[in-house]
Amino acid sequence: MSDFLDNLGKVLNNAACKAVKASGDAVELTKTSVNIKLDEIKCENYFKEIGRVVYEQYKEMPDSASAEALVYCKCIDELEEGICEKRIKAAKLKGKKYCAECEILLDDIASFCYSCGEKQPETVAACCGCENEADTCCEDGSCECS
C-alpha cells in the first residue's frame, strides 16, 4: 500500500507540474501575442508618421515627393480642400466664419482672424434673403434659389 501511495503521489506531482507549466505557457503565449499586437500598432503609427513627414516635405517642396507618393499627396490636397469648404459651409450654417489659416470659428462680422490675424473674406448678403451669397443669387429679386 505504501508503494501505491508513493506512486500515486509521484503521478499527482508530475500532473500538477505539467498543469502549472501548461498554465505558465498559456500565460506567456498570451503576453507574447499582446506584445506582438502592440508592436504592430506602433509600426502602423510610424507608417502614418512617415506619410505625414513625406506630405509635409511635399507641401514645402512639391518636387521632393516620389512619383508614387505624389499621387497620394495630391489626393490629400483635394481632400483637405473639400474639408475646408465643408468647414466654411458648417460655419455659415452656425452664423460664423471659419478661418482656413488657423482653423477656428469667428464671428460672422470679423474682417480679420483674432487668433492668427489672417484677413477674412467679406460676407455678402443675398439679394432676396435666401442663404446664397449675392453672386450666386438671383439678380432681380425673384428668387429661383428656393
Secondary structure as UniProt FT lines:
FT   HELIX           2..60
FT   HELIX           62..64
FT   HELIX           67..93
FT   TURN            94..95
FT   STRAND          96..98
FT   TURN            100..102
FT   STRAND          105..107
FT   TURN            108..109
FT   TURN            114..116
FT   HELIX           134..136
//
